[in-house]
Amino acid sequence: MYFRLAEMQDLEEIFTIVKSAVKNMEANGIYQWDELYPTRKDFANDIEKKQLFIGLKNQIIAVIYVINEECDADYRNGAWEYPDDEYCVIHRLCVNPEFQHQGIGKITLEYAEKQMIDRGYQSVRLDAYSNNPFALKLYSKAFYKNVGYAEWRKGRFFLMEKRVI
């Protein structure tokens, strides 16, 4: 796997992967993403801000994810174990359906956590859709702890945290 910042010329492939992932999730009864979120504009903004990363396998985008310090106001609902840590947030982690069940999510989390350590962060936060057993299993195996929840348009999302130092 080779990871790098996404570039604007990657946008079409990224959005094609996301649309495919949405179809795949829906086929598994997971209604987490739709035409309202995430949008092409969300990913374009992430690219412009230099926050969207891609993981390539055999020169094909196998995974995408965003790292930044932004979080929804409902993150205040979390009983964060490390409230004074310098933290960042993982958003929109999406494994290309062609590469699912190959350990790509695990490899990506490990790489992203190393990125965060290198940038001086002490902990990582994220939210995971409560009806996405695949994401919940990934984060649980990677030792992310459920510290609360937020209720958003699509339902309940668990707020999760992991100390990386």
ChimeraX attribute file (.defattr): number of C-alpha atoms within 10 A of each C-alpha:
attribute: neighborCount
match mode: 1-to-1
recipient: residues
	/A:1	16
	/A:2	11
	/A:3	17
	/A:4	11
	/A:5	17
	/A:6	24
	/A:7	15
	/A:8	14
	/A:9	9
	/A:10	15
	/A:11	16
	/A:12	13
	/A:13	12
	/A:14	23
	/A:15	17
	/A:16	13
	/A:17	21
	/A:18	25
	/A:19	18
	/A:20	15
	/A:21	19
	/A:22	20
	/A:23	17
	/A:24	15
	/A:25	17
	/A:26	14
	/A:27	10
	/A:28	11
	/A:29	11
	/A:30	17
	/A:31	17
	/A:32	20
	/A:33	19
	/A:34	14
	/A:35	9
	/A:36	7
	/A:37	11
	/A:38	15
	/A:39	15
	/A:40	17
	/A:41	12
	/A:42	12
	/A:43	24
	/A:44	20
	/A:45	14
	/A:46	21
	/A:47	20
	/A:48	13
	/A:49	10
	/A:50	15
	/A:51	18
	/A:52	24
	/A:53	20
	/A:54	25
	/A:55	23
	/A:56	15
	/A:57	14
	/A:58	8
	/A:59	9
	/A:60	14
	/A:61	22
	/A:62	25
	/A:63	26
	/A:64	26
	/A:65	22
	/A:66	21
	/A:67	23
	/A:68	16
	/A:69	12
	/A:70	11
	/A:71	15
	/A:72	8
	/A:73	8
	/A:74	13
	/A:75	19
	/A:76	13
	/A:77	13
	/A:78	18
	/A:79	15
	/A:80	19
	/A:81	13
	/A:82	14
	/A:83	10
	/A:84	9
	/A:85	13
	/A:86	13
	/A:87	22
	/A:88	22
	/A:89	18
	/A:90	21
	/A:91	19
	/A:92	20
	/A:93	21
	/A:94	22
	/A:95	24
	/A:96	23
	/A:97	17
	/A:98	13
	/A:99	15
	/A:100	14
	/A:101	10
	/A:102	10
	/A:103	11
	/A:104	19
	/A:105	24
	/A:106	14
	/A:107	12
	/A:108	22
	/A:109	17
	/A:110	14
	/A:111	15
	/A:112	19
	/A:113	22
	/A:114	15
	/A:115	13
	/A:116	22
	/A:117	17
	/A:118	10
	/A:119	10
	/A:120	13
	/A:121	18
	/A:122	19
	/A:123	22
	/A:124	24
	/A:125	24
	/A:126	22
	/A:127	26
	/A:128	23
	/A:129	23
	/A:130	18
	/A:131	17
	/A:132	16
	/A:133	13
	/A:134	15
	/A:135	17
	/A:136	19
	/A:137	12
	/A:138	15
	/A:139	22
	/A:140	13
	/A:141	11
	/A:142	14
	/A:143	13
	/A:144	19
	/A:145	18
	/A:146	21
	/A:147	17
	/A:148	18
	/A:149	21
	/A:150	21
	/A:151	12
	/A:152	10
	/A:153	8
	/A:154	13
	/A:155	12
	/A:156	16
	/A:157	20
	/A:158	21
	/A:159	25
	/A:160	25
	/A:161	26
	/A:162	21
	/A:163	18
	/A:164	14
	/A:165	11
